[in-house]
Amino acid sequence: MTPKVVISHLPNYQLPITNYQLPITNSHFLYWELFQDLLSYKSSKPGFFEKPGLYIFF
């Protein structure tokens, strides 16, 4: 099964992950870096985060 990160809400674009499946390792820092990249992408794509949840599949 493909690992999945689910971010169900993003108040002020912080990173409260309320439901996720990740290995308990330092690899979550890689996901954080990806999330920062997505925030940069969002700034160039208005409406990118307007849906209730953000789903990232790996």
Secondary structure, DSSP 8 states (H G I E B T S, - for coil): ---EEEE---GGG-----EEE--SSTTHHHHHHHHHHHHHHHHHSTTTT-SS-EEEE-
